[in-house]
Amino acid sequence: MFGLTDADILQTRSDLAVRNGDLYAAVHDHEVVLQFLHDSNTSSREEAVAAHAGAAEAEAAAETELETLRQAIEPAVDRETQTLRDLLGEAERSLATARQTAVVLAQQQVDYGTERRRVIQYLDRLRRLHDAGQRLASFEFMVCPRCMQDVHHRDVAAGQCRLCLQPDPVPTDQSAIAEGSYEQRQLSDQLAELDDQLRGSAEQLVEAQRAAEHRHALVDQLSANLYERTRDRITPQLQAFSDATRTLAEARSQQEALDRVLFQWDRADDLRLAADQLRTEVQRLRTALELAERQLAERKKEILDELDAEFAATMAAIGVPSVERATINPTSYLPMLNGEIYTKFSPAGGVRTATQLAYWLTLMSVALRRRDTAYPGFLLIDSPRTSLNDSDDLAAALYRRIVAQVDAAVEAAPDRLQIIIGDNELPDNYQREYDQLDFTYENPTISIVAHPGPAAVEPLNSPTTDDAE
């Protein structure tokens, strides 16, 4: 209420703590980035900027040289050169066709050979089958080869096999033999046809390979003739063009690498700028906090000095027994008597009550006199004489001080002070000097305040059934 504390100062302290944390994090991030750049052997910002400028100049020079070469190079083409190029293109196409034909014929050779081996294997199988049938046809089984039962004396109809009782084609049916011979003839004819195709394909493959070799030699000859004709006219310009193109690519690649380096330095500069801004903000908050704390300390000292002087004067005017020095504690703002807390100074109620009243009068007097505090100009005192143990001298001194304070406050701040004292008996000097209300059994309330009536009164505790009984 006296303005000895300031919420803005507390907020500034909180903001300062937050900014200090942000500053520490920003400085740490900046140091981490710088350490990374140092550990990675990254060139300094000045070196990177200089190298980037050099790469840009090299790029511009290469582009200028390329443009000059484009304008300087003219088509070195005459009729004979064009003819050589046309013949070279035709020869290359013929070479590709001959090579493709050779590949196809070689594949045909492989396919024909595979088919020929398959036919030979099938003929061999037929021969083995016929041979096995002829060999087995002369066997007469006397017993079953599976169950070993006698089959020699079995009654078998004519034309049936003694063993399986199926029609026996070996001695009577010559169609299988004829059919087998016909299939062999077909396979033999197919094998002969495959041999002819293999010989023809081999001859074609040789011709295709010879044609490919001839076309290859022609391509080499035409290429050499074309190179000899264009070597002295185009090759130097092409080499210069290639060198300029390589220089341009290297310059652009170097600029890209340096752009990444500069981006890292920009990141470091951004972190440093953020840290500098936070450092400036912290300094501003610290300066503002120091100024506010200094102003608050000055105000605190000024008010405490004034309270201390007023409290000492009030205690001296009241004349509290055994009190030689009365002060206000600058930390707890409580009254001190002879260097001790007033609660420990004397257990007597009169001294403690007088000290409390002097303290309240001091606070109110200083607040009314300064007019820059929020302390209310109101004081309510309940039965001071009872607490003073009916000490007439101390009570009279206390009332004199109260009256003096009231008179001073009325002059300093009219209409801002109200003191209400409820006491059993006022000193004779002050009876009826101020507004006074006497309460008796006949007049127990304030007569100017109308009673609302029993129906409008809500008791704090409703009577229970037992109370009613």
JORA-V662891 format. One record per helix or strand of 3 or more residues. SS is the DSSP state (helix for helix, strand for strand). FROM is the first residue (numbers start at 0). TO is the last residue. Records with the same first field share a line. If there is no record, write none. Layout:
BEGIN
SS=FROM-TO + FROM-TO
END
This chain:
BEGIN
helix=6-38 + 44-71 + 78-136 + 168-171 + 174-317 + 341-344 + 348-369 + 383-386 + 391-411 + 427-429 + 453-455 + 464-467
strand=325-327 + 334-336 + 377-381 + 417-421
END
